[in-house]
Amino acid sequence: MMPDLSWGWHLGVLLLSLGGLALLALASEREGELLLRRPVSLAHRRLLRCLGWPLLALALAVCVGGWFGHFGTVLWLGWLSVAAVALVFGIAYVPWRGEPAKRRVRARETIAASACCTSAGGRLGLYFLWVLLALSPLAFAWALWLAPVHPLRRADAVQGLVGPWTYRLAEEVQAAPEVLASGAAVKHFVLQLQGDGLAVARAWLRVQPPRSPRTAGMAFEGHHADREAMIAIPPSATAQDAFWLTVQGKDGQLHHAEIGMRRLSPATADFVEGRR
C-alpha cells in the first residue's frame, strides 16, 4: 500500500486506463458499431485511436512519476488489466446488445452443430476461465494492498540540499543493520537526486566525516533518479555520529551534506548504542 499517495492517484490511473481502452474499443469496427449503435467511419476511428493511445500513455506516465519506473510500470499494468476486465464485461452486457436476425440464426446453427462435440469438461473449463477473469481485479487489489511502500515515498525519508541538488535519502528497511558472517554490520540506503541529474558524476555515503575524496564512502549505483548503496557501519560509530552524503559534479567539485544518524536511521542509532 502507498499511504503517502492518496487513492485519488489510483482512481486517476484507473479512469485514464478505462478511458483509453474505451476509446480504442470505439475505434474498432465491431465494438464501435455496437456501442454507438451505428457504423463508425474510418476518419472517426482514426480520431478515436489518436485519443485513446495518449490516455494510456498518460496513465503510464502518472504511475512512473508517482511510484518510480520499476513499481510504477507494474502498477500501470495492473490497473490496465482491471480496466480491461471492466470494459469486457461492460460491452458484453450493454442493454441494447442484439444481433441481426441472420446473425442470430447462424449463431444458433453453429452452436447446434458444435453442441455434440462440446464436452461437459470443456464447458466447466470455460466457466472456470471466466471466474478467474472476474476475480483478477480482486487479486490485483489485494497484491496492491500488500505491496511495500518504496523507501523514498515513506514519511521518514530525509530531504535536503547537497550542492545544487535536492536529495531524498532513506534506509531501504526500517530495521537494524545486517550483521554479516564476518561480523561487519551493513546497511542499505536509497538516494534520489533532483536537479540537473546529468551533471552528477558520483555520489557516496558513509558514517563519520570523510577525510579525503578517497574515503568518501560507498558509491551509489543506479540511474540518477534512484540510486542504491550498501554501507558499512564502523565499530567505532556512536549514535551521535552522522551520515555524510558526498556528491561529485562532473566539474570535479565535491559537495557534502551531514545527516544525523538518528534522523536518518533510528534503528541504526539504537544498534550502535547497544553494540557499545
Secondary structure by P-SEA (a helix, b strand, c coil): ccccccaaaaaaaaaaaaaaaaaaaaacaaaaaaaacccccaaaaaaaaaacaaaaaaaaaaaaaacccaaaaaaaaaaaaaaaaaaaaaaaccccccccaaaaaaaaaaaaaacccccaaaaaaaaaaaaaaaaaaaaaaaaaaaccccccccccbbbbbcccbbbbbbbccccccccccccbbbbbbbbbbccccccccbbbbbcccccccccccccccccccbbbbbbbbcccccccbbbbbbbbccccbbbbbbbbcccccaaaaaaaaaac
